[in-house]
Amino acid sequence: MNYRHAFHAGNFADVFKHAILIGLLESLKAKQTPFCYIETHAGAGRYDLQSEAARKTREYENGVLRLFGATRLGSHTHIYLNLVRALNAAAPHELSVYPGSPLIASLLLREQDRAALCEWQEDEAGKLKRLFLGDARIGVHHRDGYTALAGLVPPRERRGLVLIDPPFEAQEDEFRAIETAFAAAYARWPTGIYAIWYPIKLRQQTLPFQRWFARQKIPKVLCAELLLHPDNSALRLNGCGMIIVNAPWKFDRQLAELLPSLRQHLGQGRFGQHRIEWLTRE
Ligand SMILES: C[S@@+](CC[C@H](N)C(=O)[O-])C[C@H]1O[C@@H](n2cnc3c(N)ncnc32)[C@H](O)[C@@H]1O
């Protein structure tokens, strides 16, 4: 396991993932009843953009940094930017802190909500535990998120969201690991919302994954993708996607507002595409 999210924090894939995450959390907050946020691959929770790792790749410069000053962003993108801004209030002109998905979620959870976060790498799990020390709403599990998931669902709240965001070091095997873990969790908790992030390098790697979801005979599976380069090179992260199971009502319309603006601001050349497709409906 070599993957360290510090090298990628705040890149275009994080912007895409975190803006969608905020939309899903806000939709759960439309009701007062509590919900539970579960992550299988949580990371460290907070990243130092001035660290050696982040400065080596500077991926955030083609990600979150591009959105500052941009207008006509969707309302969830503004929430996202304001969270990043608030964490950098001490030095607003030099972005130094980037919130991972657990920190973003914790800043949006209410008193009645709860989170269960899994992280397999010891040092990352340690950072996550220290970040949420004293926050009784948040439980950190130093565990394999794939095997932990079935034991975490259904949560006692019976409402909530599971984010599955693996490192994809195992390349195509990671897609199969997600399918297995998702099927076991869905069998136990068919009403939860599941958001599953995936990288797009070669189209032939992502098609079987989408077809698998389309074949499961489960309703309301939405697929969102953002491509900044053609999907024909295994050597580059050309884009990324999110499968959303039990997508909230009209969530496709929210994505139709979000994705064109991300494409416009994060585009790295003339190429740029987005896609919103229901893989299954009601
Ligand atoms: C893409 S990063 C997560 C980023 C995070 N979700 C965010 O958006 O801020 C993937 C994380 O999964 C962790 N990881 C890898 N295999 C795992 C496993 N089997 N179970 C739990 N965590 C794992 C890695 O250590 C890494 O921190």
The ligand as an ORCA input file, in Angstrom:
! r2SCAN-3c Opt
* xyz 0 1
  C      -8.642      8.246     -2.077
  S      -8.112      8.131     -0.442
  C      -9.481      8.679      0.478
  C      -9.718     10.151      0.398
  C     -10.901     10.639      1.192
  N     -12.088      9.831      0.938
  C     -11.196     12.077      0.872
  O     -11.953     12.353     -0.076
  O     -10.667     12.956      1.561
  C      -8.161      6.410     -0.152
  C      -7.763      6.005      1.264
  O      -8.099      4.632      1.433
  C      -7.157      4.054      2.308
  N      -7.287      2.600      2.122
  C      -6.723      1.805      1.202
  N      -7.214      0.538      1.284
  C      -8.123      0.565      2.286
  C      -8.995     -0.406      2.836
  N      -9.018     -1.659      2.370
  N      -9.818     -0.038      3.836
  C      -9.804      1.238      4.324
  N      -8.998      2.201      3.839
  C      -8.172      1.876      2.825
  C      -5.856      4.686      1.885
  O      -4.912      4.601      2.936
  C      -6.300      6.128      1.582
  O      -6.121      6.926      2.715
*
